[in-house]
Amino acid sequence: MTYTADIKRQFFNSLKRGTGEAYLIAKNNPTIDFSNQIIKGALNIFAYDGQCEGNRAQYIYDIISVSKKKDKIRKAILQGLATEKNDTWNLTHLFALAKLFAERNDTEAKRAIYDRFLTNPIEGSDWVGAYEILELDGLNGLFYVAEKFGKHIEQNPDDWQDDWIITHFQEENKSIKVYEELKKKAKTNKFIRIYLDNIKRTKSSQKRHKTKPTKYKDIIDEVINSKPRISFVRKRKLFHEEVNQVAKQLINEADKVNIEKLLDIFDFYKFPYDNQIILDFAKQKRTSKNRIVENAVEALKHLKSKDIRDFAIDKIKNSKNPIDFLEILTSNYKSGDFKLLSEIADNTNNEHKIEQLAGTYTDIFKANQTKECKQPLEILYNKMNCAIHRKGIVEILIKNKVLSDKIKSEILFDSDLETRNLTK
């Protein structure tokens, strides 16, 4: 493999992951044409989860800025914006990229944004592009969005719209009485009137169909019968006494379905009684009929004992899925365990498992401050394409004073704008 081919491979690997190495490679190799790789990064959001991470527009735009093929890349972006019809997050990424051009007086890019909005929308994603229009043109942009929706509704009378776009704009522009301005405009613009009337009908329908919250007699009834399962745990904090009640019920519970639900609470809260009770559940034979073993293993991450650690190390070294037991080390880590964690990270290449490792290793080293975090976390940094977890990894490396000069230089150009600020 030639030097040029090798450096292009290294560049594209970084670009897909979203690390700043790609920018530095492009800047330091001005004679190499990376335009084809940049175009792939412009037309595709390579993030692990494009919805959670958001677009990588600024990241790609920065890389474009050091390319000698700016016009070629720009044309590909505008063509992609006009033709993308399958992936919502690719499209949000392209709208955001086009906006960066439009903000720099690129009238063709701005026209492309307006033309694409609500033109052949991806199903369930008719909102894509509205945010960019609002940022570019403020209230006049909102009028355009409202009118375009009105025309769409006239052609598709079964369509429904809520008021989130208006609400968002109002939050960003507190000095403007947004609804009043829209209503004024609606007097002479039938399409804006259609849009506002549709929102009104949607709100009325939502009120009629709003379900009343279920009342439970106590926390045990709530844990066992709430739907979706234990969603309430994420919405409110359980009191100490409620956690104790659930634990006592778990000790005496015979129904396996209920045991599974009760155990699930201790993924969020430390089991307050004998650790052996949870360990015994974790040692049961796994079955497809319930998640008792899985939930017990998750609960063990809050508990510490020699027996729990011995169980974890045995499973990590000998089970078919060692990754499933690593989180137990959160409360049971010992000096030297980084070698085992590094080996597992080194041998893992599946993006979903890498993402799982990133979350687990972050939890482990948040709970166990040590310079030993360096090797396993750097291995993941160089493999993962999730900017959210990468930020967590960088924070831990900084906290433990083991951030390498290489990563320090890269994060200034990371795809996550918050990660860029970490060196401050």
Phi, psi and chi 1 to 4 in degrees:
 res  aa     phi    psi   chi1   chi2   chi3   chi4
   1 MET       -  131.0 -176.9  177.3  -72.7      -
   2 THR   -72.7  164.5   64.8      -      -      -
   3 TYR   -59.5  -44.2  169.6   79.1      -      -
   4 THR   -61.4  -45.2  -62.1      -      -      -
   5 ALA   -63.5  -39.3      -      -      -      -
   6 ASP   -67.3  -41.5 -173.8   59.9      -      -
   7 ILE   -70.4  -33.2 -156.7   71.0      -      -
   8 LYS   -66.6  -39.9  -77.3 -174.4  175.5 -178.0
   9 ARG   -62.3  -44.6  176.9 -160.1   57.2   77.3
  10 GLN   -63.2  -41.0 -174.0  179.8   -9.2      -
  11 PHE   -61.0  -48.7  170.8   85.1      -      -
  12 PHE   -69.3  -34.0 -168.4   51.8      -      -
  13 ASN   -60.9  -44.2  177.9  -86.5      -      -
  14 SER   -67.0  -43.2  168.1      -      -      -
  15 LEU   -59.9  -42.4 -176.0  143.9      -      -
  16 LYS   -64.2  -36.4  -73.1 -165.9  -67.2 -176.4
  17 ARG   -78.5  -23.9  -68.5 -176.2  -71.4  114.4
  18 GLY    89.4   18.7      -      -      -      -
  19 THR   -87.8  158.9   66.7      -      -      -
  20 GLY   -72.8   -6.8      -      -      -      -
  21 GLU   -57.3  -36.7 -177.7 -176.0   18.9      -
  22 ALA   -60.2  -45.1      -      -      -      -
  23 TYR   -60.4  -45.8  173.7   86.9      -      -
  24 LEU   -65.6  -38.4  -65.0  172.3      -      -
  25 ILE   -63.2  -46.2  -70.9  173.7      -      -
  26 ALA   -62.4  -42.0      -      -      -      -
  27 LYS   -67.2  -37.3 -175.4  177.6 -179.1 -178.7
  28 ASN   -87.0   -3.1  -65.3  -30.8      -      -
  29 ASN  -130.9   64.1  -66.8  -86.8      -      -
  30 PRO   -65.1  -17.5   24.4  -34.7      -      -
  31 THR   -86.5   -8.7   61.0      -      -      -
  32 ILE   -96.8  135.0  -62.9  177.8      -      -
  33 ASP   -90.0  107.0  179.2    9.8      -      -
  34 PHE   -99.1   10.2  -63.3  102.5      -      -
  35 SER   -58.4  -39.3   60.2      -      -      -
  36 ASN   -65.0  -38.5  -70.7  -23.6      -      -
  37 GLN   -69.4  -39.2  -69.9   76.6   24.3      -
  38 ILE   -64.1  -40.9  -62.5  171.2      -      -
  39 ILE   -61.2  -39.6  -72.2  170.2      -      -
  40 LYS   -61.6  -39.4  -72.0  179.1 -178.3  177.3
  41 GLY   -72.3  -23.7      -      -      -      -
  42 ALA   -80.1  -35.6      -      -      -      -
  43 LEU   -87.2  -14.4  -59.9 -177.0      -      -
  44 ASN  -132.5  133.3  -59.3  -81.2      -      -
  45 ILE   -88.8  106.8 -177.1   80.1      -      -
  46 PHE   -85.2    3.7  -73.1  112.2      -      -
  47 ALA   -58.9  150.3      -      -      -      -
  48 TYR   -59.1  -42.6 -179.9   77.8      -      -
  49 ASP  -136.8   97.3 -172.8  -29.7      -      -
  50 GLY   -62.1  -29.6      -      -      -      -
  51 GLN   -69.4  -46.3 -179.7  176.3    9.0      -
  52 CYS   -74.2  -40.6  -69.0      -      -      -
  53 GLU   -77.9  -31.3 -176.1  177.0  -39.1      -
  54 GLY    87.3 -176.0      -      -      -      -
  55 ASN   -75.3  164.9   68.5   73.7      -      -
  56 ARG  -115.6   33.3  -69.2 -177.2  171.7 -176.8
  57 ALA   -60.7  -49.5      -      -      -      -
  58 GLN   -62.3  -37.7 -172.1   62.5   56.2      -
  59 TYR   -60.0  -51.5  172.1   71.1      -      -
  60 ILE   -66.8  -39.6  -64.7  -63.6      -      -
  61 TYR   -62.2  -39.2 -168.8   85.0      -      -
  62 ASP   -62.4  -39.8  -70.5  -17.4      -      -
  63 ILE   -68.4  -40.1  -64.6  173.6      -      -
  64 ILE   -58.7  -35.1  -65.0  170.7      -      -
  65 SER   -62.1  -22.5   71.6      -      -      -
  66 VAL  -105.0    9.7  -65.1      -      -      -
  67 SER   -93.9  148.7  171.3      -      -      -
  68 LYS   -89.1    0.5  -67.4 -178.6  178.4  179.3
  69 LYS  -114.2   40.2  -60.1  -77.2 -172.1  177.7
  70 LYS   -57.9  -44.8  -65.9 -177.6 -178.2   66.3
  71 ASP   -63.4  -42.5  -72.3  -17.9      -      -
  72 LYS   -59.5  -45.9  173.0 -174.1  173.7 -178.8
  73 ILE   -67.9  -43.2  -61.0  166.6      -      -
  74 ARG   -59.7  -45.4  172.8 -173.1  166.2  -80.2
  75 LYS   -61.0  -39.6  -72.7  177.6 -178.0  176.9
  76 ALA   -65.2  -37.0      -      -      -      -
  77 ILE   -65.5  -47.0  -70.5  168.5      -      -
  78 LEU   -66.8  -35.0  -61.6 -172.6      -      -
  79 GLN   -66.9  -41.7  177.1   65.8   20.0      -
  80 GLY   -63.6  -40.0      -      -      -      -
  81 LEU   -60.7  -39.3  176.5   60.9      -      -
  82 ALA   -73.9  -24.9      -      -      -      -
  83 THR  -114.7  -15.1   57.8      -      -      -
  84 GLU   -61.8  126.0  174.0   60.4   57.8      -
  85 LYS  -137.0    5.1   59.6 -178.9 -179.8 -179.7
  86 ASN  -115.2  -38.6  -62.7  -46.4      -      -
  87 ASP  -116.8  117.1 -169.0  -66.0      -      -
  88 THR   -58.3  -43.3  -66.0      -      -      -
  89 TRP   -77.5  -27.7  -49.0  117.4      -      -
  90 ASN   -62.6  -41.2  -75.7  -10.2      -      -
  91 LEU   -68.9  -41.8 -172.6   56.2      -      -
  92 THR   -61.2  -38.8   60.1      -      -      -
  93 HIS   -62.0  -43.2  178.1   60.5      -      -
  94 LEU   -69.2  -40.6  -75.4  160.1      -      -
  95 PHE   -60.1  -44.4  -95.0  113.0      -      -
  96 ALA   -65.9  -37.7      -      -      -      -
  97 LEU   -64.7  -47.0 -102.5  173.1      -      -
  98 ALA   -60.7  -35.0      -      -      -      -
  99 LYS   -62.8  -37.8 -179.8  177.4   75.2   74.3
 100 LEU   -63.5  -36.2  -67.2  176.4      -      -
 101 PHE   -68.9  -44.2  -76.1   99.9      -      -
 102 ALA   -61.8  -35.8      -      -      -      -
 103 GLU   -65.4  -16.4  -73.5  174.6  -25.4      -
 104 ARG  -105.8   35.4  -71.0  155.0  179.8   81.8
 105 ASN    65.4   28.9  -61.3  -42.9      -      -
 106 ASP   -89.5   94.6 -173.3  -29.7      -      -
 107 THR   -66.7  -30.5   55.3      -      -      -
 108 GLU   -67.3  -40.0 -174.1 -177.5    3.9      -
 109 ALA   -65.8  -40.6      -      -      -      -
 110 LYS   -64.2  -42.8 -176.7  174.5 -179.3  178.2
 111 ARG   -62.6  -36.6 -174.5   72.5 -100.1  160.1
 112 ALA   -64.4  -36.6      -      -      -      -
 113 ILE   -65.4  -48.6  -69.4  171.2      -      -
 114 TYR   -63.2  -42.1  -89.2   71.3      -      -
 115 ASP   -66.5  -35.7  -71.6  -14.6      -      -
 116 ARG   -80.0  -29.8  179.4   59.1 -150.3  -92.7
 117 PHE   -55.7  123.5  176.1   64.8      -      -
 118 LEU    62.3   19.4 -101.1 -177.2      -      -
 119 THR  -102.9  117.4  -59.4      -      -      -
 120 ASN    48.5   55.4  -61.2  -41.7      -      -
 121 PRO   -66.4  148.0   26.7  -35.2      -      -
 122 ILE   -69.1  136.5  -64.0  172.1      -      -
 123 GLU   -54.6  129.0 -174.1  175.9   -3.4      -
 124 GLY    81.4    1.3      -      -      -      -
 125 SER  -130.7   37.9  -58.6      -      -      -
 126 ASP   -69.2  -12.7   55.6    7.5      -      -
 127 TRP   -79.6  -17.0   49.2  -89.8      -      -
 128 VAL   -61.3  128.0  177.2      -      -      -
 129 GLY   103.7  -21.0      -      -      -      -
 130 ALA   -61.9  -41.9      -      -      -      -
 131 TYR   -59.5  -42.4 -179.2   77.5      -      -
 132 GLU   -65.6  -39.3  -76.7   71.7   25.5      -
 133 ILE   -65.7  -40.5  -68.0  173.0      -      -
 134 LEU   -63.9  -40.2  -62.4 -176.1      -      -
 135 GLU   -68.9  -34.2  -76.6 -150.6  -36.1      -
 136 LEU   -75.4  -40.3  -72.5  170.2      -      -
 137 ASP  -129.9   11.9  -76.3  -31.4      -      -
 138 GLY    56.1 -132.2      -      -      -      -
 139 LEU   -62.7  -38.7 -173.5   59.6      -      -
 140 ASN   -64.7  -33.8  -74.3  -29.5      -      -
 141 GLY   -64.7  -39.7      -      -      -      -
 142 LEU   -64.7  -40.5 -179.9   61.4      -      -
 143 PHE   -59.3  -41.5  -69.5  155.2      -      -
 144 TYR   -63.7  -46.3  177.9   84.5      -      -
 145 VAL   -60.1  -46.2  167.9      -      -      -
 146 ALA   -62.4  -43.3      -      -      -      -
 147 GLU   -64.9  -41.4 -178.8  175.3   -8.3      -
 148 LYS   -64.6  -40.4 -162.7   80.3 -178.9  -79.6
 149 PHE   -63.9  -41.1  -91.5  122.4      -      -
 150 GLY   -59.9  -43.1      -      -      -      -
 151 LYS   -64.2  -38.9  -69.5  178.0  179.1  178.4
 152 HIS   -65.7  -41.9 -178.1   75.3      -      -
 153 ILE   -65.5  -38.9  -66.6  165.0      -      -
 154 GLU   -60.0  -37.8 -174.3  179.3   54.4      -
 155 GLN   -81.5  -20.6  -62.2  -64.0  -42.5      -
 156 ASN  -132.5   75.6  -57.6  -88.0      -      -
 157 PRO   -62.1  -18.0   17.9  -30.1      -      -
 158 ASP   -83.5   -6.7  -68.8  -25.9      -      -
 159 ASP   -66.7  152.4 -173.0   33.2      -      -
 160 TRP  -136.0  147.3   61.7  -90.2      -      -
 161 GLN  -132.4  143.7  -64.1  -64.7  -32.8      -
 162 ASP  -101.7 -173.3   57.6   27.2      -      -
 163 ASP  -105.0   21.7   65.4  -14.4      -      -
 164 TRP   -64.5  -34.3   81.0  -94.5      -      -
 165 ILE   -65.3  -43.3  -67.8  174.4      -      -
 166 ILE   -65.7  -44.5  -60.5  171.8      -      -
 167 THR   -61.0  -44.0  -59.1      -      -      -
 168 HIS   -60.7  -45.3  168.6   78.8      -      -
 169 PHE   -64.3  -37.9 -174.3   77.0      -      -
 170 GLN   -64.4  -40.2 -179.3   65.5   81.8      -
 171 GLU   -63.3  -34.5  -70.6  173.6   -8.0      -
 172 GLU   -83.6  -15.0  -63.8  -69.2  -45.5      -
 173 ASN  -135.9   72.4  -60.1  -87.8      -      -
 174 LYS   -67.3  -21.0  -61.7 -170.6 -174.1  -54.0
 175 SER   -79.6  -11.3   62.4      -      -      -
 176 ILE  -101.8  134.1  -59.0  173.7      -      -
 177 LYS   -87.8   86.8  -65.6  179.8  179.6  179.5
 178 VAL   -61.8  -48.5  177.9      -      -      -
 179 TYR   -63.3  -37.7 -102.4  108.8      -      -
 180 GLU   -63.7  -40.8  -73.2 -173.8   19.1      -
 181 GLU   -65.9  -40.3  -65.7  -64.2  -28.1      -
 182 LEU   -66.1  -41.2  -78.7  167.9      -      -
 183 LYS   -65.4  -37.5  -72.5  175.2 -178.9  176.9
 184 LYS   -62.0  -44.8  -88.5 -166.2 -111.9  176.9
 185 LYS   -66.9  -33.6 -157.6   74.0  173.0  175.6
 186 ALA   -65.3  -21.6      -      -      -      -
 187 LYS   -64.7  -28.9  -69.2  178.4 -179.4  177.9
 188 THR  -116.5    0.8   56.2      -      -      -
 189 ASN  -129.1  103.7 -172.3  -46.8      -      -
 190 LYS   -64.6  -27.9   76.7  165.9 -173.0  173.1
 191 PHE   -73.2  -38.0  -62.4  113.5      -      -
 192 ILE   -65.5  -37.2  -66.6  178.9      -      -
 193 ARG   -63.3  -42.1 -173.4  163.6   64.6 -110.1
 194 ILE   -60.5  -42.7  -70.3  170.8      -      -
 195 TYR   -62.1  -48.6  175.4   55.4      -      -
 196 LEU   -65.5  -38.9  -66.1  178.5      -      -
 197 ASP   -64.8  -37.2  -72.9  -15.6      -      -
 198 ASN   -65.1  -42.5 -174.4  -82.1      -      -
 199 ILE   -61.0  -42.0  -70.4  173.8      -      -
 200 LYS   -61.1  -44.1 -171.2  175.2 -179.5  179.9
 201 ARG   -64.9  -39.2  -73.8 -163.9  -59.6  -87.4
 202 THR   -61.8  -45.5  -61.5      -      -      -
 203 LYS   -61.7  -42.6  -77.1 -173.9  172.1 -177.6
 204 SER   -62.6  -42.3  177.3      -      -      -
 205 SER   -65.5  -40.2  176.0      -      -      -
 206 GLN   -64.2  -37.3  -71.8  172.6  -20.9      -
 207 LYS   -65.6  -40.0  -74.6 -179.2 -179.9  179.0
 208 ARG   -67.0  -34.0  -70.9 -163.5  -54.1  -89.5
 209 HIS  -100.5    6.5  -65.8   95.9      -      -
 210 LYS   -67.9  125.0 -170.3  174.6 -177.8  178.8
 211 THR   -82.1  143.3   55.8      -      -      -
 212 LYS   -77.6  141.0  -66.4 -178.8  179.3  179.9
 213 PRO   -63.1  138.8   20.4  -31.1      -      -
 214 THR   -73.4  137.9  -55.2      -      -      -
 215 LYS   -98.7  132.0  -67.4 -176.0  178.1 -179.6
 216 TYR  -113.7  149.4  -59.6   97.3      -      -
 217 LYS   -75.1  -28.5   62.6 -180.0 -178.3 -179.8
 218 ASP  -163.6 -178.8   56.6   24.9      -      -
 219 ILE   -65.2  -33.3 -174.2   61.7      -      -
 220 ILE   -66.4  -44.7  -55.5  -57.5      -      -
 221 ASP   -60.5  -38.6 -178.3   34.4      -      -
 222 GLU   -67.7  -44.0 -168.2  172.0    0.1      -
 223 VAL   -63.7  -44.5  171.0      -      -      -
 224 ILE   -77.1  -31.6  -69.5  173.8      -      -
 225 ASN  -114.0   -2.8  -64.6  -53.9      -      -
 226 SER   -70.6  144.7   63.7      -      -      -
 227 LYS  -135.0  133.4  -64.7  178.5 -178.3  179.5
 228 PRO   -64.4  158.8   24.9  -34.1      -      -
 229 ARG   -56.0  126.8 -171.7  158.0   61.7   95.8
 230 ILE    45.8   24.0   75.0  151.7      -      -
 231 SER   -61.0  -26.0   61.9      -      -      -
 232 PHE   -63.9  -25.0   68.8   91.0      -      -
 233 VAL   -64.6  -32.7  179.3      -      -      -
 234 ARG   -79.9  -16.6  -57.7  176.6 -170.4  -87.1
 235 LYS   -95.4  -27.4  -65.9  178.4 -179.6  177.8
 236 ARG  -144.9  156.7   71.3  169.0  176.2   85.6
 237 LYS   -86.5  130.9 -175.6  177.0  176.2   62.3
 238 LEU   -77.9  141.7  -91.0   62.6      -      -
 239 PHE   -74.0  158.0  -64.5  110.3      -      -
 240 HIS   -55.0  -43.4  176.2   72.5      -      -
 241 GLU   -66.2  -34.7 -177.8   53.1   39.5      -
 242 GLU   -66.1  -40.5  -71.0  179.0  -42.4      -
 243 VAL   -61.4  -41.8  175.0      -      -      -
 244 ASN   -63.8  -39.3  -75.0  -19.0      -      -
 245 GLN   -61.7  -44.4  -77.1 -179.7  -96.3      -
 246 VAL   -63.6  -41.7  174.9      -      -      -
 247 ALA   -62.3  -43.6      -      -      -      -
 248 LYS   -64.7  -39.7  -70.9  174.5 -178.2  177.2
 249 GLN   -64.5  -39.3 -176.9   66.9   31.6      -
 250 LEU   -61.7  -41.1  176.2   61.7      -      -
 251 ILE   -60.9  -36.8  -67.2  170.0      -      -
 252 ASN   -99.4   -6.1  -62.2  -51.5      -      -
 253 GLU   -73.7  137.7 -175.4   61.7   59.0      -
 254 ALA  -109.4  -25.8      -      -      -      -
 255 ASP   -75.0  124.1 -175.4  -82.4      -      -
 256 LYS   -66.3  -35.2  -70.5 -174.2  176.6 -178.7
 257 VAL   -62.6  -42.9  173.1      -      -      -
 258 ASN   -69.8  -36.8  -69.7  -15.1      -      -
 259 ILE   -59.3  -44.3  -70.8  172.4      -      -
 260 GLU   -58.4  -45.4  176.5 -173.3  -12.3      -
 261 LYS   -68.1  -41.2  -66.4  177.8  179.7  179.0
 262 LEU   -66.3  -40.4  -66.8  161.8      -      -
 263 LEU   -61.8  -32.7  -90.1  171.4      -      -
 264 ASP   -59.2  -28.8 -141.1   -5.4      -      -
 265 ILE   -61.7  -32.4  -66.4  -62.8      -      -
 266 PHE   -86.9    9.9  -60.1  104.1      -      -
 267 ASP   -75.3  -25.7  179.9   20.1      -      -
 268 PHE  -105.5  -25.3  -56.1   92.9      -      -
 269 TYR  -128.8  147.1  -63.8   89.9      -      -
 270 LYS   -73.4  129.9 -177.6  177.9  179.4  179.5
 271 PHE   -64.2  126.0 -176.1   73.2      -      -
 272 PRO   -86.8   -4.1   30.4  -33.7      -      -
 273 TYR  -114.4 -157.6  -60.6  117.3      -      -
 274 ASP   -55.8  124.0 -171.9   -5.2      -      -
 275 ASN   -57.7  -30.2  -67.3  -11.8      -      -
 276 GLN   -60.9  -29.0 -170.4   64.9   40.8      -
 277 ILE   -60.7  -46.2  -66.0  168.6      -      -
 278 ILE   -70.8  -40.1  -56.3  -61.8      -      -
 279 LEU   -61.6  -38.8 -176.4   56.6      -      -
 280 ASP   -62.6  -39.8  -73.0  -17.3      -      -
 281 PHE   -63.2  -41.5  -78.1  123.2      -      -
 282 ALA   -66.6  -25.8      -      -      -      -
 283 LYS   -85.5   -6.2  -73.2 -178.3  175.5 -179.8
 284 GLN   -64.8  162.9  -69.8 -178.1    9.1      -
 285 LYS   -74.9  132.2 -173.9  176.5  179.8  179.6
 286 ARG   -66.2  147.2  -72.5  179.5 -176.6 -106.5
 287 THR  -142.9  150.2  172.9      -      -      -
 288 SER   -76.2   -9.0   59.2      -      -      -
 289 LYS   -78.6  -22.2  -65.5 -179.9  179.9  179.0
 290 ASN  -156.0  174.0   59.3   63.5      -      -
 291 ARG  -113.8   32.6  -73.9 -177.7   49.6   85.7
 292 ILE   -59.0  -49.5  -72.2  175.8      -      -
 293 VAL   -63.7  -46.6  173.1      -      -      -
 294 GLU   -60.0  -43.9  -69.8   88.6  -22.4      -
 295 ASN   -68.2  -35.0  -70.2   -7.0      -      -
 296 ALA   -66.8  -41.9      -      -      -      -
 297 VAL   -60.9  -41.9  168.1      -      -      -
 298 GLU   -63.4  -36.4  -70.0  169.9   -4.0      -
 299 ALA   -68.5  -28.3      -      -      -      -
 300 LEU   -66.4  -19.2  -73.1  176.1      -      -
 301 LYS   -64.6  -19.3   67.9  175.3  175.0  -80.4
 302 HIS   -92.3   -7.0  -59.6  -62.6      -      -
 303 LEU  -114.2  148.3  -53.2  174.8      -      -
 304 LYS  -131.9  128.5 -177.2  176.6 -178.6  177.6
 305 SER  -169.2  164.1   75.6      -      -      -
 306 LYS   -63.6  -40.6 -179.2 -179.5 -178.5  -56.9
 307 ASP   -65.3  -39.3  -72.5  -17.8      -      -
 308 ILE   -66.4  -43.1  -68.1  174.0      -      -
 309 ARG   -63.6  -44.1  175.8  176.5  166.0   80.2
 310 ASP   -60.1  -41.1  -70.7  -14.6      -      -
 311 PHE   -62.1  -45.2  167.8   77.2      -      -
 312 ALA   -63.5  -48.3      -      -      -      -
 313 ILE   -62.9  -39.8  -63.3  -60.7      -      -
 314 ASP   -62.4  -45.6  175.6   65.1      -      -
 315 LYS   -67.6  -39.6  -69.7  -66.4 -174.3 -179.4
 316 ILE   -63.9  -37.4  -68.2  167.8      -      -
 317 LYS   -84.9  -25.0  -71.0 -177.7  175.5  180.0
 318 ASN  -122.3  -11.3  -59.4  -52.3      -      -
 319 SER   -86.0  164.5   68.6      -      -      -
 320 LYS   -70.7  -27.1  -68.9 -178.7  179.3  179.0
 321 ASN  -125.1   72.0  -62.1  -61.9      -      -
 322 PRO   -59.8  -27.9   22.3  -33.9      -      -
 323 ILE   -59.8  -31.0  -68.0  176.3      -      -
 324 ASP   -66.4  -15.5  -65.3  -20.1      -      -
 325 PHE  -110.5   -4.0  -61.6   91.4      -      -
 326 LEU   -64.3  -32.4  -73.4  169.6      -      -
 327 GLU   -63.6  -19.6   61.0 -173.8  -20.2      -
 328 ILE   -62.2  -25.6  -59.2  174.6      -      -
 329 LEU   -70.7   -9.4  -65.7 -177.4      -      -
 330 THR   -53.7  -43.0  -56.7      -      -      -
 331 SER  -104.9    3.6  -64.7      -      -      -
 332 ASN  -133.8   24.3  -65.5  -85.1      -      -
 333 TYR   -72.5  141.6 -176.7   89.3      -      -
 334 LYS  -128.9  152.3  -79.8 -168.9  176.1 -179.2
 335 SER   -53.7  131.9  179.4      -      -      -
 336 GLY   103.0  -16.0      -      -      -      -
 337 ASP   -65.0  -17.3  -76.2  -14.2      -      -
 338 PHE   -59.7  -28.4   78.4   95.6      -      -
 339 LYS   -65.3  -43.3  -64.3  176.1 -175.8  176.7
 340 LEU   -66.3  -42.8 -178.4   59.0      -      -
 341 LEU   -65.1  -37.5  -61.9 -179.5      -      -
 342 SER   -66.6  -41.6  -62.7      -      -      -
 343 GLU   -62.4  -43.3 -179.3 -177.4   -5.3      -
 344 ILE   -65.7  -44.4  -69.4  171.4      -      -
 345 ALA   -62.3  -39.6      -      -      -      -
 346 ASP   -64.6  -32.4 -146.8   23.4      -      -
 347 ASN   -93.9    1.9  -67.3  -32.5      -      -
 348 THR  -104.5  126.9  -57.4      -      -      -
 349 ASN  -127.9  -15.6  -66.6  -57.4      -      -
 350 ASN   -66.5  129.2  176.5  -82.1      -      -
 351 GLU   -62.9  -32.3   69.6  167.7  -17.7      -
 352 HIS   -71.3  -38.2  -55.8  -58.3      -      -
 353 LYS   -72.2  -35.2  -68.9 -172.8  179.8  -64.7
 354 ILE   -62.5  -41.7  -70.5  170.8      -      -
 355 GLU   -62.7  -41.4  176.4   71.9   -1.8      -
 356 GLN   -62.7  -42.8 -174.6  179.9   -9.4      -
 357 LEU   -63.0  -41.0  -75.2 -178.9      -      -
 358 ALA   -59.5  -45.0      -      -      -      -
 359 GLY   -64.4  -42.3      -      -      -      -
 360 THR   -69.3  -46.4  -59.3      -      -      -
 361 TYR   -64.7  -35.8  -76.0   18.3      -      -
 362 THR   -61.6  -44.0  -60.2      -      -      -
 363 ASP   -63.7  -42.4  -71.1  -18.1      -      -
 364 ILE   -60.8  -47.5  -70.5  172.2      -      -
 365 PHE   -85.8  -11.0  -71.0  115.6      -      -
 366 LYS   -71.7  -37.2  -83.8 -176.5  178.7  177.6
 367 ALA   -83.0  -18.5      -      -      -      -
 368 ASN  -132.4   90.6  -59.9  -86.3      -      -
 369 GLN   -72.8  116.4 -168.8  169.6  -18.5      -
 370 THR  -159.5  147.1  170.6      -      -      -
 371 LYS   -69.3  -12.9  -67.9 -176.8 -177.2  -62.8
 372 GLU   -65.0  -12.3  -70.0 -175.5  -10.5      -
 373 CYS   -66.0  -21.8   68.3      -      -      -
 374 LYS   -54.4  -55.8 -173.8  178.5 -169.3  -41.9
 375 GLN   -64.1  -53.3 -175.9  176.1  -26.7      -
 376 PRO   -64.0  -36.1   18.8  -29.8      -      -
 377 LEU   -71.8  -35.4  -68.1 -175.0      -      -
 378 GLU   -67.2  -35.6  -78.7 -169.3   -5.6      -
 379 ILE   -60.8  -45.1  -67.8  171.2      -      -
 380 LEU   -67.2  -41.9  -69.0 -180.0      -      -
 381 TYR   -52.6  -39.9  174.2   92.5      -      -
 382 ASN   -84.0    2.1  -72.0  -47.8      -      -
 383 LYS  -120.0  -29.9  -73.1 -171.9  172.4 -172.0
 384 MET   -86.3  152.0   60.9 -167.4  -65.8      -
 385 ASN  -117.4   23.1   63.1  -21.3      -      -
 386 CYS  -104.7  108.9  173.7      -      -      -
 387 ALA   -68.8  -26.0      -      -      -      -
 388 ILE   -68.0  -50.1  -63.4  171.1      -      -
 389 HIS   -71.0  -30.6  -86.9  129.6      -      -
 390 ARG   -62.2  -39.1 -175.9  166.5   61.7 -113.5
 391 LYS   -59.1  -43.3  173.5  175.9  174.5  -76.8
 392 GLY   -61.6  -38.7      -      -      -      -
 393 ILE   -65.0  -45.6  -77.3  174.4      -      -
 394 VAL   -62.2  -40.1  172.0      -      -      -
 395 GLU   -59.7  -41.3  -73.6  174.4  -29.6      -
 396 ILE   -69.0  -40.5  -67.2  170.6      -      -
 397 LEU   -62.0  -39.4  -67.9  171.9      -      -
 398 ILE   -67.4  -45.3  -68.9  173.1      -      -
 399 LYS   -60.4  -35.7 -173.9  174.7 -177.2  179.8
 400 ASN   -92.5    7.7  -72.3  -76.8      -      -
 401 LYS    58.0   41.1  -63.5 -179.0  172.3   57.6
 402 VAL  -127.8   20.9  -69.3      -      -      -
 403 LEU   -71.2  122.5 -175.5   72.6      -      -
 404 SER   -72.2  157.9   69.3      -      -      -
 405 ASP   -62.8  -34.7  -70.8  -20.3      -      -
 406 LYS   -62.1  -50.8  178.1  180.0 -177.8  -63.4
 407 ILE   -67.7  -37.0  -66.0  178.3      -      -
 408 LYS   -59.1  -40.0 -175.2  176.7 -179.1  179.8
 409 SER   -72.2  -30.5   66.1      -      -      -
 410 GLU   -76.3  -36.0  -69.8  176.8    7.6      -
 411 ILE   -68.6  -15.2   61.0  176.8      -      -
 412 LEU   -65.0  -17.4  -69.9  169.1      -      -
 413 PHE  -127.0   23.9  -51.1   99.9      -      -
 414 ASP   -66.2  157.1 -164.9   87.6      -      -
 415 SER   -69.0  -20.8   62.5      -      -      -
 416 ASP   -95.7  119.6 -178.3   80.0      -      -
 417 LEU   -67.8  -28.1  -58.9 -173.6      -      -
 418 GLU   -70.3  -36.6  -69.4 -175.8    5.8      -
 419 THR   -62.1  -35.6  -60.9      -      -      -
 420 ARG   -58.8  -29.5  -65.4 -175.0  179.5 -165.0
 421 ASN   -85.4   -5.0  -67.9  -36.6      -      -
 422 LEU   -66.5  -29.3  -69.0  179.3      -      -
 423 THR   -67.5  -16.4   52.7      -      -      -
 424 LYS   -70.5      -  -64.5  179.1 -178.2  179.0
